[in-house]
Amino acid sequence: MADHKTDDHPDGNYPCGMMPDNTFQTDVLPLLCENPLPVINWLKQHGLLKHEMHCQSCHNRMNWTKHSRSKDGFAWKCQTRYCKKYKFTATIRTGSFFSKSHVTLQKWVHAIYLWSERVGERTATRHVNISEKTMIDCYSFFREVCSKHFQANPIQLGGLGIIVEIEESCFTQKPKHHRGQAPHTPVPPISPVWVFSITDTSTKPTTGYMEVVQSRDAATLLPIIQAVIQPGSIIYCDEWRAYCNLQDLSGDTNKPVNSSINFVDPHCGAHTRTVESYWNRHKSHIKTMRGCKRDFMNSYLTEFMWHDRYSDNAFENFCKHIALQYPM
């Protein structure tokens, strides 16, 4: 699962300005004490743990009780004497985002906060005090939450008379100075990774959509355009031939494929600087991560798109999205 290693803060300190942040000081720091009750109560209040539990056998409410053998110090216990599962205990994590994990709830909350502040995995590993592999898995789970959020809430850009820009961008990491290669050994060719990007110029800061594409032909790009860009939008694009061919798929060369979406000839003064800037910003972030495996590229793009939209109160927003996906 170790898809990349980030060493964005080698001195082991939080990013500049993080520690004085009010969210950390008032909401997170008090939850990181050894006593598990504060974090348990906070997770209940935010819909991340159950407020009550019913026995699967007798269906009566189970009691909340201390449990020394539980990793959380508490458990749900059936106290119905006639029930065949009398005194049976269930973990307080049942059905939750944390149900399959052995990481303490305090460390989970700390990790969520650091991820929401875009702290790299290596730095987060040091502060949360868990293994790097475990932190990589945690961050992977967070990206899954982002992915599920956009599956339930598909991204829509543009609208009547709104300009959107589209562009395909190449991202390829090349080994520096033949690192890892024997002297005079030819470097094997690296196939490029192409990312199709769409930005909405009406939003500040710019929001967009990104997806890794295997091909840059019209048959590949058209379904993405039709799914993401709203009717009535005006599309600015470069002179690449695939965009010209988009009209051909409609069977009417005098009209665009979608009659409510208009492709603008770049010779009329249109430009794609916004989408180029948008992609370069995220490309730079990938480079600070020292790259990532191709199989994980789309999941990182999804994470970037989530942060584009929810960076204000990111910690609170992410907890809300977890609660929606794991209803208690």
C-alpha positions as CSV (number, residue, x, y, z in Angstrom):
1,M,0.0,0.0,0.0
2,A,3.0,2.3,0.3
3,D,2.4,4.4,-2.7
4,H,4.6,7.3,-1.9
5,K,6.8,8.8,0.8
6,T,6.5,12.5,1.7
7,D,9.2,14.3,3.6
8,D,7.9,17.8,3.3
9,H,9.0,18.9,6.8
10,P,12.3,17.2,7.6
11,D,12.8,19.1,10.8
12,G,9.9,17.3,12.3
13,N,7.9,20.5,13.0
14,Y,4.4,21.2,12.0
15,P,4.0,23.4,8.9
16,C,4.3,27.1,9.7
17,G,1.2,28.4,11.4
18,M,-0.4,25.0,12.1
19,M,0.3,24.7,15.9
20,P,-1.4,28.1,16.7
21,D,-4.4,27.2,14.7
22,N,-7.6,27.6,16.7
23,T,-9.1,24.3,15.4
24,F,-6.1,22.3,16.7
25,Q,-5.8,24.1,20.0
26,T,-9.5,24.1,20.9
27,D,-10.9,21.0,19.2
28,V,-8.1,18.5,18.6
29,L,-5.4,19.0,21.3
30,P,-7.8,18.3,24.2
31,L,-8.8,15.0,22.5
32,L,-5.2,13.6,22.4
33,C,-4.9,13.0,26.1
34,E,-4.4,9.5,27.5
35,N,-8.0,9.3,28.8
36,P,-10.1,8.0,25.9
37,L,-13.4,9.5,27.1
38,P,-12.9,13.0,25.6
39,V,-12.3,11.7,22.1
40,I,-15.1,9.1,22.4
41,N,-17.6,11.7,23.4
42,W,-16.4,14.0,20.7
43,L,-16.8,11.3,18.1
44,K,-20.3,10.5,19.3
45,Q,-21.3,14.1,19.1
46,H,-20.0,14.3,15.5
47,G,-21.8,11.1,14.4
48,L,-18.6,9.0,14.1
49,L,-19.5,6.6,16.9
50,K,-22.8,5.1,17.9
51,H,-24.8,6.8,20.7
52,E,-26.5,3.5,21.4
53,M,-26.3,-0.2,20.5
54,H,-28.8,-2.9,20.3
55,C,-28.1,-6.6,20.9
56,Q,-28.3,-8.6,17.7
57,S,-30.0,-11.5,19.6
58,C,-32.6,-9.9,21.8
59,H,-32.7,-6.5,20.1
60,N,-32.7,-4.7,23.5
61,R,-30.4,-1.7,24.1
62,M,-27.0,-2.7,25.3
63,N,-25.3,-0.9,28.2
64,W,-22.2,1.3,28.0
65,T,-19.6,-0.1,30.3
66,K,-15.9,0.0,31.1
67,H,-14.0,-2.9,29.5
68,S,-10.3,-3.4,30.4
69,R,-9.7,-5.8,27.5
70,S,-11.0,-3.3,24.9
71,K,-8.5,-1.1,23.1
72,D,-10.8,1.8,23.8
73,G,-11.4,1.1,27.5
74,F,-15.2,0.8,27.0
75,A,-17.6,-1.6,25.3
76,W,-21.3,-2.2,24.7
77,K,-22.7,-5.1,26.9
78,C,-26.0,-7.0,26.7
79,Q,-27.5,-7.0,30.2
80,T,-30.8,-8.8,29.3
81,R,-30.7,-12.0,31.5
82,Y,-32.9,-14.1,29.2
83,C,-30.9,-13.3,26.1
84,K,-28.6,-16.1,24.9
85,K,-25.9,-13.4,24.5
86,Y,-26.3,-12.1,28.0
87,K,-23.1,-10.2,29.0
88,F,-21.9,-10.4,25.4
89,T,-19.8,-7.3,24.6
90,A,-19.4,-5.4,21.3
91,T,-16.8,-2.9,20.4
92,I,-17.8,0.8,20.5
93,R,-16.4,1.0,17.0
94,T,-19.1,-1.3,15.5
95,G,-20.1,0.0,12.0
96,S,-17.9,3.0,12.2
97,F,-15.1,4.2,10.0
98,F,-12.6,2.9,12.6
99,S,-14.1,-0.6,13.0
100,K,-11.4,-2.6,11.4
101,S,-8.5,-0.6,12.9
102,H,-6.3,-1.2,16.0
103,V,-5.1,2.4,16.0
104,T,-6.3,4.4,19.0
105,L,-9.1,6.8,18.4
106,Q,-6.9,9.7,19.6
107,K,-4.4,8.9,16.9
108,W,-7.1,8.6,14.3
109,V,-8.4,12.1,15.1
110,H,-4.9,13.5,15.1
111,A,-4.2,11.8,11.7
112,I,-7.5,13.2,10.2
113,Y,-6.5,16.7,11.4
114,L,-3.0,16.5,9.9
115,W,-4.4,15.1,6.6
116,S,-7.0,17.9,6.4
117,E,-4.1,20.4,6.8
118,R,-2.2,18.7,4.0
119,V,0.6,17.5,6.2
120,G,2.7,14.9,4.4
121,E,2.8,11.3,5.6
122,R,6.3,11.2,7.0
123,T,5.7,14.3,9.1
124,A,2.3,13.0,10.2
125,T,4.0,9.6,11.1
126,R,6.3,11.4,13.5
127,H,3.7,13.5,15.2
128,V,1.0,10.8,15.6
129,N,3.7,8.2,16.6
130,I,2.6,5.3,14.5
131,S,4.4,3.4,11.8
132,E,4.9,4.9,8.4
133,K,3.0,2.0,6.8
134,T,0.0,2.5,9.1
135,M,0.0,6.2,8.3
136,I,0.1,5.5,4.6
137,D,-2.9,3.2,5.0
138,C,-4.7,5.9,7.0
139,Y,-4.1,8.5,4.2
140,S,-5.3,5.9,1.7
141,F,-8.6,5.5,3.6
142,F,-9.0,9.3,3.6
143,R,-8.7,9.4,-0.2
144,E,-11.3,6.6,-0.4
145,V,-13.7,8.9,1.6
146,C,-13.0,11.7,-1.0
147,S,-13.7,9.3,-3.9
148,K,-17.0,8.1,-2.4
149,H,-18.0,11.7,-1.7
150,F,-17.6,12.6,-5.4
151,Q,-19.3,9.4,-6.5
152,A,-22.3,10.5,-4.5
153,N,-21.9,14.2,-5.4
154,P,-20.5,14.3,-9.0
155,I,-18.6,17.4,-9.9
156,Q,-20.4,19.8,-12.2
157,L,-18.6,22.8,-13.7
158,G,-19.7,25.7,-15.8
159,G,-23.3,26.7,-16.7
160,L,-25.1,29.1,-18.9
161,G,-22.6,31.5,-20.4
162,I,-19.8,30.5,-18.0
163,I,-16.4,29.9,-19.5
164,V,-14.6,26.6,-18.7
165,E,-11.2,25.7,-19.9
166,I,-10.1,22.2,-20.9
167,E,-6.6,20.8,-21.5
168,E,-4.7,17.5,-21.4
169,S,-1.4,17.6,-19.5
170,C,1.5,15.2,-19.4
171,F,3.0,14.1,-16.1
172,T,6.1,11.9,-16.3
173,Q,8.7,11.4,-13.7
174,K,12.2,10.7,-15.1
175,P,15.0,9.3,-13.0
176,K,17.7,11.9,-12.3
177,H,21.3,11.3,-13.3
178,H,20.5,7.6,-14.1
179,R,19.8,7.0,-10.4
180,G,19.3,3.3,-9.8
181,Q,20.8,2.5,-13.1
182,A,24.2,0.8,-13.8
183,P,26.7,3.1,-15.5
184,H,26.2,3.4,-19.2
185,T,22.9,1.4,-19.0
186,P,20.3,2.8,-21.3
187,V,17.3,4.3,-19.4
188,P,14.2,2.4,-20.4
189,P,11.5,4.7,-21.9
190,I,8.8,5.9,-19.5
191,S,5.3,6.1,-20.9
192,P,3.7,9.4,-20.0
193,V,0.7,9.8,-17.8
194,W,-1.9,12.1,-19.4
195,V,-4.3,14.0,-17.2
196,F,-7.4,15.7,-18.6
197,S,-8.3,18.8,-16.7
198,I,-11.3,21.1,-16.7
199,T,-11.6,24.4,-14.8
200,D,-14.5,26.7,-14.1
201,T,-13.3,30.3,-14.5
202,S,-16.2,31.7,-12.6
203,T,-15.0,30.4,-9.2
204,K,-12.5,32.0,-6.9
205,P,-10.3,30.3,-6.1
206,T,-10.5,28.2,-9.2
207,T,-12.2,24.8,-8.9
208,G,-11.8,22.1,-11.5
209,Y,-11.9,18.4,-12.4
210,M,-8.9,16.1,-13.2
211,E,-8.8,12.5,-14.4
212,V,-6.1,10.3,-15.8
213,V,-6.9,9.2,-19.3
214,Q,-5.5,6.3,-21.3
215,S,-6.2,7.9,-24.6
216,R,-6.6,11.5,-25.7
217,D,-9.0,10.9,-28.5
218,A,-12.5,12.3,-28.8
219,A,-14.2,9.0,-27.8
220,T,-12.4,9.2,-24.5
221,L,-12.7,12.9,-23.7
222,L,-16.3,13.4,-24.9
223,P,-18.0,11.4,-22.1
224,I,-16.0,13.3,-19.5
225,I,-16.9,16.6,-21.0
226,Q,-20.6,15.7,-21.1
227,A,-20.6,14.4,-17.5
228,V,-18.7,17.3,-15.9
229,I,-19.6,20.4,-17.9
230,Q,-23.1,21.8,-17.5
231,P,-25.3,22.8,-20.5
232,G,-24.8,26.3,-21.8
233,S,-21.1,26.5,-20.9
234,I,-18.6,28.0,-23.2
235,I,-15.5,25.9,-23.6
236,Y,-12.0,27.2,-24.2
237,C,-9.6,24.7,-25.5
238,D,-6.3,24.5,-27.4
239,E,-5.9,23.6,-31.0
240,W,-5.4,19.9,-30.5
241,R,-7.2,17.9,-33.2
242,A,-9.3,15.8,-30.9
243,Y,-11.4,18.8,-29.9
244,C,-12.1,19.5,-33.6
245,N,-13.2,15.9,-34.0
246,L,-15.7,16.2,-31.2
247,Q,-18.2,17.8,-33.6
248,D,-17.9,14.8,-35.9
249,L,-19.4,12.4,-33.4
250,S,-22.8,14.3,-33.5
251,G,-23.4,13.4,-37.1
252,D,-23.8,17.1,-37.9
253,T,-20.6,19.0,-38.6
254,N,-22.4,22.3,-38.4
255,K,-23.2,21.9,-34.7
256,P,-21.2,20.9,-31.6
257,V,-21.8,17.4,-30.2
258,N,-23.8,19.0,-27.4
259,S,-25.8,21.9,-28.9
260,S,-25.8,23.7,-25.6
261,I,-22.0,23.6,-25.2
262,N,-19.9,25.8,-27.4
263,F,-16.3,25.2,-28.3
264,V,-14.4,28.4,-28.9
265,D,-11.8,28.8,-31.7
266,P,-8.5,29.8,-30.0
267,H,-7.8,32.2,-32.8
268,C,-10.6,34.5,-31.5
269,G,-8.5,35.3,-28.4
270,A,-9.5,32.5,-26.1
271,H,-6.8,31.1,-23.8
272,T,-6.4,28.2,-21.4
273,R,-4.1,29.9,-18.9
274,T,-6.5,29.2,-16.0
275,V,-6.5,25.4,-16.5
276,E,-2.8,25.4,-17.1
277,S,-2.2,27.2,-13.8
278,Y,-4.7,24.8,-12.0
279,W,-2.9,21.7,-13.2
280,N,0.6,23.1,-12.5
281,R,-0.4,23.9,-8.9
282,H,-1.4,20.3,-8.3
283,K,1.5,18.9,-10.3
284,S,3.9,20.8,-8.0
285,H,2.2,19.2,-5.0
286,I,2.8,15.8,-6.5
287,K,6.5,16.7,-7.0
288,T,6.8,17.7,-3.3
289,M,5.5,14.2,-2.5
290,R,8.4,12.8,-4.6
291,G,5.9,11.4,-7.0
292,C,3.4,8.6,-6.7
293,K,2.7,5.3,-8.4
294,R,0.6,5.6,-11.5
295,D,-2.1,3.3,-10.1
296,F,-2.7,5.8,-7.3
297,M,-2.7,8.9,-9.4
298,N,-6.4,9.2,-9.8
299,S,-6.9,8.8,-6.0
300,Y,-4.5,11.7,-5.4
301,L,-6.3,13.8,-8.0
302,T,-9.5,13.1,-6.2
303,E,-7.9,14.2,-2.9
304,F,-6.7,17.5,-4.5
305,M,-10.2,18.2,-5.9
306,W,-11.7,17.6,-2.4
307,H,-9.2,20.1,-0.9
308,D,-10.1,22.6,-3.6
309,R,-13.7,22.6,-2.4
310,Y,-13.5,22.1,1.3
311,S,-10.2,23.6,2.5
312,D,-12.1,26.1,4.6
313,N,-12.8,24.2,7.8
314,A,-11.3,21.1,6.2
315,F,-11.2,19.1,9.4
316,E,-14.8,19.7,10.2
317,N,-15.9,19.1,6.6
318,F,-14.0,15.8,6.4
319,C,-15.5,14.5,9.7
320,K,-19.0,15.4,8.3
321,H,-18.2,13.4,5.1
322,I,-17.0,10.4,7.1
323,A,-20.2,10.5,9.2
324,L,-22.4,10.6,6.0
325,Q,-20.6,7.6,4.6
326,Y,-20.7,5.6,7.9
327,P,-24.1,6.5,9.4
328,M,-24.4,5.6,13.0
